[in-house]
């Protein structure tokens, strides 16, 4: 109950509630971002597995993937090494 005649208690309460809601919104945004990141990771793992399987079965497809990856100019040494070892980079 607001005991202040000019309503300052109510305003303080509303400002405090706004801070609480802002914190809840920020927490939810972080949660959704992490969820999206996990979903993307699952997608790329599944995609990579399927592309690898298809390339094992089709030399033409493996050549097409290799040419595409060569054209990307992958600069990360670890990524280049893994892809080269698996025959996906020249």
DSSP file (Angstrom, degrees, kcal/mol; ACC not computed):
  #  RESIDUE AA STRUCTURE BP1 BP2  ACC     N-H-->O    O-->H-N    N-H-->O    O-->H-N    TCO  KAPPA ALPHA  PHI   PSI    X-CA   Y-CA   Z-CA
    1    1 A X              0   0    0      0, 0.0     2,-0.7     0, 0.0     0, 0.0   0.000 360.0 360.0 360.0 138.5    0.0    0.0    0.0
    2    2 A X        +     0   0    0      1,-0.2     6,-0.0     2,-0.0     5,-0.0  -0.714 360.0 174.1 -86.1 115.2    1.3    3.4   -0.9
    3    3 A X        +     0   0    0     -2,-0.7     2,-0.4     3,-0.0    -1,-0.2   0.499  54.1  95.0 -96.9  -5.7    1.6    5.6    2.1
    4    4 A X  S >  S-     0   0    0      1,-0.1     3,-1.4     2,-0.0     6,-0.2  -0.737  70.7-143.2 -89.0 131.7    3.2    8.5    0.2
    5    5 A X  T 3  S+     0   0    0     -2,-0.4    -1,-0.1     1,-0.3    -3,-0.0   0.766  98.1  52.3 -66.5 -24.5    0.8   11.1   -0.9
    6    6 A X  T 3  S-     0   0    0     -3,-0.0    -1,-0.3     1,-0.0    -3,-0.0   0.401 112.5-113.3 -96.0   6.1    2.6   11.8   -4.2
    7    7 A X  S <> S+     0   0    0     -3,-1.4     4,-2.0     3,-0.1     3,-0.2   0.612  72.2 136.1  80.9  12.6    2.7    8.1   -5.3
    8    8 A X  H  >  +     0   0    0      1,-0.2     4,-2.4     2,-0.2     5,-0.2   0.808  69.2  57.2 -66.5 -28.7    6.5    7.7   -5.0
    9    9 A X  H  > S+     0   0    0      2,-0.2     4,-2.2     1,-0.2    -1,-0.2   0.904 107.6  47.3 -65.9 -41.4    6.1    4.3   -3.3
   10   10 A X  H  > S+     0   0    0     -3,-0.2     4,-2.6     2,-0.2    -2,-0.2   0.909 112.0  50.2 -65.6 -42.8    4.0    2.9   -6.2
   11   11 A X  H  X S+     0   0    0     -4,-2.0     4,-2.6     2,-0.2    -2,-0.2   0.917 110.0  50.0 -62.7 -43.2    6.6    4.3   -8.7
   12   12 A X  H  X S+     0   0    0     -4,-2.4     4,-2.2     2,-0.2    -1,-0.2   0.907 111.2  49.7 -61.8 -41.3    9.4    2.7   -6.8
   13   13 A X  H  X S+     0   0    0     -4,-2.2     4,-2.5     1,-0.2    -2,-0.2   0.928 111.8  47.8 -63.1 -45.0    7.6   -0.6   -6.7
   14   14 A X  H  X S+     0   0    0     -4,-2.6     4,-2.3     1,-0.2    -2,-0.2   0.888 111.0  50.7 -65.2 -38.9    6.9   -0.5  -10.5
   15   15 A X  H  X S+     0   0    0     -4,-2.6     4,-1.9     2,-0.2    -1,-0.2   0.890 110.8  49.5 -65.5 -38.3   10.5    0.4  -11.2
   16   16 A X  H  X S+     0   0    0     -4,-2.2     4,-2.0     2,-0.2    -2,-0.2   0.918 111.0  49.4 -65.0 -42.8   11.7   -2.6   -9.1
   17   17 A X  H  X S+     0   0    0     -4,-2.5     4,-2.6     1,-0.2    -2,-0.2   0.885 108.0  54.4 -63.1 -38.6    9.2   -4.8  -11.0
   18   18 A X  H  X S+     0   0    0     -4,-2.3     4,-2.6     1,-0.2    -1,-0.2   0.904 107.0  50.9 -62.4 -41.1   10.5   -3.5  -14.3
   19   19 A X  H  X S+     0   0    0     -4,-1.9     4,-2.0     2,-0.2    -1,-0.2   0.907 110.5  49.7 -62.1 -41.6   14.1   -4.5  -13.2
   20   20 A X  H  X S+     0   0    0     -4,-2.0     4,-2.2     1,-0.2    -2,-0.2   0.927 112.2  46.9 -63.2 -45.1   12.9   -7.9  -12.3
   21   21 A X  H  X S+     0   0    0     -4,-2.6     4,-2.6     1,-0.2    -2,-0.2   0.887 109.6  53.7 -65.6 -38.9   11.1   -8.4  -15.7
   22   22 A X  H  X S+     0   0    0     -4,-2.6     4,-2.3     1,-0.2    -1,-0.2   0.893 109.2  49.4 -61.1 -39.4   14.2   -7.1  -17.6
   23   23 A X  H  X S+     0   0    0     -4,-2.0     4,-2.3     2,-0.2    -2,-0.2   0.901 110.8  49.7 -66.4 -40.9   16.3   -9.7  -15.8
   24   24 A X  H  X S+     0   0    0     -4,-2.2     4,-2.3     2,-0.2    -2,-0.2   0.906 110.8  49.6 -64.0 -41.7   13.8  -12.4  -16.7
   25   25 A X  H  X S+     0   0    0     -4,-2.6     4,-2.4     2,-0.2    -2,-0.2   0.922 111.2  49.2 -63.2 -44.2   13.8  -11.3  -20.3
   26   26 A X  H  X S+     0   0    0     -4,-2.3     4,-2.0     1,-0.2    -2,-0.2   0.908 111.2  49.9 -62.3 -42.0   17.6  -11.3  -20.5
   27   27 A X  H  X S+     0   0    0     -4,-2.3     4,-2.3     1,-0.2    -1,-0.2   0.908 111.1  49.2 -62.7 -42.5   17.7  -14.8  -18.9
   28   28 A X  H  X S+     0   0    0     -4,-2.3     4,-2.6     2,-0.2     5,-0.2   0.886 108.4  53.1 -66.1 -39.2   15.1  -16.1  -21.4
   29   29 A X  H  X S+     0   0    0     -4,-2.4     4,-2.1     2,-0.2    -1,-0.2   0.909 110.5  47.7 -62.0 -41.5   17.1  -14.6  -24.3
   30   30 A X  H  X S+     0   0    0     -4,-2.0     4,-2.5     2,-0.2    -2,-0.2   0.919 111.4  50.9 -64.8 -43.6   20.2  -16.4  -23.1
   31   31 A X  H  X S+     0   0    0     -4,-2.3     4,-2.2     1,-0.2    -2,-0.2   0.923 112.0  46.4 -60.6 -45.3   18.3  -19.7  -22.7
   32   32 A X  H  X S+     0   0    0     -4,-2.6     4,-2.5     2,-0.2    -1,-0.2   0.874 110.9  52.8 -66.0 -37.1   16.9  -19.4  -26.3
   33   33 A X  H  X S+     0   0    0     -4,-2.1     4,-2.3    -5,-0.2    -2,-0.2   0.919 110.6  46.8 -64.5 -43.2   20.3  -18.6  -27.7
   34   34 A X  H  X S+     0   0    0     -4,-2.5     4,-2.4     2,-0.2    -2,-0.2   0.893 111.7  51.6 -65.0 -39.3   21.9  -21.6  -26.1
   35   35 A X  H  X S+     0   0    0     -4,-2.2     4,-2.3     2,-0.2    -2,-0.2   0.918 110.6  48.2 -62.6 -43.9   19.0  -23.8  -27.3
   36   36 A X  H  X S+     0   0    0     -4,-2.5     4,-2.5     2,-0.2    -2,-0.2   0.890 110.4  52.2 -62.9 -40.9   19.5  -22.5  -30.8
   37   37 A X  H  X S+     0   0    0     -4,-2.3     4,-2.2     2,-0.2    -2,-0.2   0.917 110.7  47.1 -62.8 -44.2   23.2  -23.1  -30.6
   38   38 A X  H  X S+     0   0    0     -4,-2.4     4,-2.4     2,-0.2    -2,-0.2   0.907 112.2  50.1 -64.1 -41.7   22.6  -26.7  -29.5
   39   39 A X  H  X S+     0   0    0     -4,-2.3     4,-2.3     1,-0.2    -2,-0.2   0.906 111.0  49.4 -64.0 -41.4   20.1  -27.3  -32.3
   40   40 A X  H  X S+     0   0    0     -4,-2.5     4,-2.6     2,-0.2    -1,-0.2   0.903 109.6  51.7 -64.0 -40.5   22.5  -25.9  -34.9
   41   41 A X  H  X S+     0   0    0     -4,-2.2     4,-2.1     2,-0.2    -2,-0.2   0.927 110.3  48.3 -62.7 -44.5   25.3  -28.2  -33.6
   42   42 A X  H  X S+     0   0    0     -4,-2.4     4,-2.4     1,-0.2    -1,-0.2   0.916 111.5  51.4 -60.7 -42.6   23.0  -31.2  -33.8
   43   43 A X  H  X S+     0   0    0     -4,-2.3     4,-2.8     1,-0.2    -2,-0.2   0.932 110.9  46.3 -60.0 -47.6   22.1  -30.2  -37.4
   44   44 A X  H  X S+     0   0    0     -4,-2.6     4,-2.4     2,-0.2    -1,-0.2   0.830 111.3  52.0 -69.9 -31.1   25.7  -29.8  -38.5
   45   45 A X  H  X S+     0   0    0     -4,-2.1     4,-2.3    -5,-0.2    -1,-0.2   0.948 113.2  44.7 -65.8 -47.7   26.7  -33.1  -37.0
   46   46 A X  H  X S+     0   0    0     -4,-2.4     4,-2.3     2,-0.2    -2,-0.2   0.914 114.2  49.6 -62.5 -43.1   23.9  -34.9  -38.8
   47   47 A X  H  X S+     0   0    0     -4,-2.8     4,-2.6     1,-0.2     5,-0.2   0.928 110.9  49.4 -61.9 -45.8   24.6  -33.0  -42.0
   48   48 A X  H  X S+     0   0    0     -4,-2.4     4,-2.4     1,-0.2    -1,-0.2   0.895 110.5  50.6 -61.2 -41.2   28.3  -33.9  -41.8
   49   49 A X  H  X S+     0   0    0     -4,-2.3     4,-2.4     2,-0.2    -1,-0.2   0.921 112.6  45.7 -63.4 -43.8   27.6  -37.6  -41.2
   50   50 A X  H  X S+     0   0    0     -4,-2.3     4,-2.5     2,-0.2    -2,-0.2   0.894 112.8  49.4 -69.0 -39.6   25.2  -37.8  -44.1
   51   51 A X  H  X S+     0   0    0     -4,-2.6     4,-2.4     2,-0.2    -1,-0.2   0.911 111.7  50.3 -64.5 -41.3   27.6  -36.0  -46.5
   52   52 A X  H  X S+     0   0    0     -4,-2.4     4,-2.0    -5,-0.2    -2,-0.2   0.920 111.1  48.1 -62.7 -44.4   30.4  -38.3  -45.4
   53   53 A X  H  X S+     0   0    0     -4,-2.4     4,-1.4     1,-0.2    -2,-0.2   0.930 112.8  48.0 -61.1 -45.7   28.3  -41.4  -46.0
   54   54 A X  H  X S+     0   0    0     -4,-2.5     4,-1.3     1,-0.2    -1,-0.2   0.886 110.7  51.5 -64.2 -38.3   27.2  -40.2  -49.4
   55   55 A X  H  < S+     0   0    0     -4,-2.4     7,-0.4     1,-0.2    -1,-0.2   0.849 105.9  55.3 -68.4 -34.0   30.8  -39.3  -50.4
   56   56 A X  H  < S+     0   0    0     -4,-2.0    -1,-0.2     1,-0.2    -2,-0.2   0.843 113.3  42.3 -64.6 -32.3   32.0  -42.8  -49.3
   57   57 A X  H  < S+     0   0    0     -4,-1.4     2,-0.4     1,-0.2    -2,-0.2   0.671 118.6  44.0 -88.9 -18.7   29.4  -44.3  -51.7
   58   58 A X     X  -     0   0    0     -4,-1.3     4,-2.3    -5,-0.1    -1,-0.2  -0.907  54.9-169.3-135.5 107.2   30.0  -41.9  -54.6
   59   59 A X  H  > S+     0   0    0     -2,-0.4     4,-2.3     1,-0.2     5,-0.2   0.841  93.8  56.3 -60.9 -32.3   33.4  -40.8  -55.8
   60   60 A X  H  > S+     0   0    0      2,-0.2     4,-2.2     1,-0.2    -1,-0.2   0.913 108.2  46.7 -65.2 -41.6   31.8  -38.2  -58.0
   61   61 A X  H  > S+     0   0    0      2,-0.2     4,-2.6    -7,-0.2    -2,-0.2   0.909 110.6  52.3 -66.8 -40.8   30.0  -36.7  -55.0
   62   62 A X  H  X S+     0   0    0     -4,-2.3     4,-2.8    -7,-0.4    -2,-0.2   0.901 109.4  50.4 -61.4 -39.9   33.3  -36.8  -53.0
   63   63 A X  H  X S+     0   0    0     -4,-2.3     4,-2.8     2,-0.2    -1,-0.2   0.921 110.0  50.0 -62.5 -43.4   35.0  -34.9  -55.9
   64   64 A X  H  X S+     0   0    0     -4,-2.2     4,-2.1     2,-0.2    -2,-0.2   0.918 112.9  46.2 -62.0 -43.2   32.2  -32.3  -55.9
   65   65 A X  H  X S+     0   0    0     -4,-2.6     4,-2.9     2,-0.2     5,-0.2   0.927 112.3  51.1 -64.2 -44.6   32.5  -31.8  -52.1
   66   66 A X  H  X S+     0   0    0     -4,-2.8     4,-2.8     1,-0.2    24,-0.2   0.923 110.7  48.2 -59.6 -45.4   36.3  -31.6  -52.4
   67   67 A X  H  X S+     0   0    0     -4,-2.8     4,-1.7     2,-0.2    -1,-0.2   0.893 112.6  49.2 -63.4 -39.1   36.1  -29.0  -55.1
   68   68 A X  H  X S+     0   0    0     -4,-2.1     4,-0.7    -5,-0.2    -2,-0.2   0.937 113.4  45.4 -65.1 -46.5   33.6  -27.0  -53.1
   69   69 A X  H >X>S+     0   0    0     -4,-2.9     3,-0.8     1,-0.2     4,-0.6   0.886 109.9  54.8 -66.7 -38.1   35.7  -27.1  -49.9
   70   70 A X  H ><5S+     0   0    0     -4,-2.8     3,-0.8     1,-0.2    -1,-0.2   0.884 106.5  53.3 -59.6 -37.2   38.9  -26.2  -51.9
   71   71 A X  H 3<5S+     0   0    0     -4,-1.7    -1,-0.2     1,-0.2    -2,-0.2   0.675  96.7  67.0 -72.2 -17.6   37.1  -23.2  -53.2
   72   72 A X  H <<5S-     0   0    0     -3,-0.8    -1,-0.2    -4,-0.7    -2,-0.2   0.733  96.8-135.0 -77.0 -21.2   36.2  -22.0  -49.7
   73   73 A X  T <<5 -     0   0    0     -3,-0.8     2,-0.3    -4,-0.6    -3,-0.1   0.956  21.3-158.1  67.2  50.3   39.8  -21.3  -48.7
   74   74 A X      < -     0   0    0     -5,-0.6    -1,-0.2     1,-0.2    -2,-0.0  -0.456  14.8-179.9 -64.5 123.7   39.6  -22.9  -45.3
   75   75 A X        +     0   0    0     -2,-0.3     2,-0.5    -3,-0.1    -1,-0.2   0.630  44.1 105.9-105.6 -16.1   42.5  -21.4  -43.3
   76   76 A X     >  -     0   0    0      1,-0.2     4,-2.7     2,-0.1     5,-0.2  -0.536  61.8-148.3 -69.3 119.2   42.2  -23.1  -39.9
   77   77 A X  H  > S+     0   0    0     -2,-0.5     4,-2.5     1,-0.2     5,-0.2   0.873  94.6  50.3 -58.9 -40.4   45.1  -25.6  -39.8
   78   78 A X  H  > S+     0   0    0      2,-0.2     4,-2.2     1,-0.2    -1,-0.2   0.917 113.0  46.1 -65.5 -42.6   43.2  -28.2  -37.6
   79   79 A X  H  > S+     0   0    0      2,-0.2     4,-2.5     1,-0.2     5,-0.2   0.922 113.0  49.9 -65.0 -44.5   40.2  -28.1  -39.9
   80   80 A X  H  X S+     0   0    0     -4,-2.7     4,-2.5     1,-0.2     5,-0.2   0.912 110.3  50.9 -60.1 -42.9   42.3  -28.4  -43.0
   81   81 A X  H  X S+     0   0    0     -4,-2.5     4,-2.7    -5,-0.2    -2,-0.2   0.935 111.6  46.2 -62.8 -47.3   44.2  -31.4  -41.5
   82   82 A X  H  X S+     0   0    0     -4,-2.2     4,-1.6     1,-0.2    -1,-0.2   0.930 115.3  46.1 -62.4 -46.1   41.1  -33.3  -40.6
   83   83 A X  H  <>S+     0   0    0     -4,-2.5     5,-3.2     1,-0.2     6,-0.8   0.872 113.5  49.3 -67.0 -35.9   39.5  -32.7  -44.0
   84   84 A X  H ><5S+     0   0    0     -4,-2.5     3,-1.4     4,-0.3    -2,-0.2   0.920 108.4  53.0 -67.9 -43.8   42.7  -33.6  -45.8
   85   85 A X  H 3<5S+     0   0    0     -4,-2.7    -1,-0.2     1,-0.3    -2,-0.2   0.841 111.3  47.4 -60.0 -33.3   43.1  -36.8  -43.9
   86   86 A X  T 3<5S-     0   0    0     -4,-1.6    -1,-0.3    -5,-0.2    -2,-0.2   0.418 119.5-109.3 -90.0   1.4   39.5  -37.8  -44.8
   87   87 A X  T < 5S+     0   0    0     -3,-1.4    -3,-0.2    -4,-0.2   -21,-0.1   0.686  88.0 115.3  82.5  18.0   40.1  -36.9  -48.5
   88   88 A X  S   <S+     0   0    0     -5,-3.2     2,-0.3    -6,-0.2    -4,-0.3   0.451  72.9  45.0-101.4  -0.7   37.8  -33.9  -48.5
   89   89 A X              0   0    0     -6,-0.8    -2,-0.2    -5,-0.1   -22,-0.1  -0.990 360.0 360.0-136.6 148.0   40.6  -31.4  -49.3
   90   90 A X              0   0    0     -2,-0.3    -6,-0.0   -24,-0.2   -23,-0.0   0.457 360.0 360.0 -83.5 360.0   43.4  -31.6  -51.8
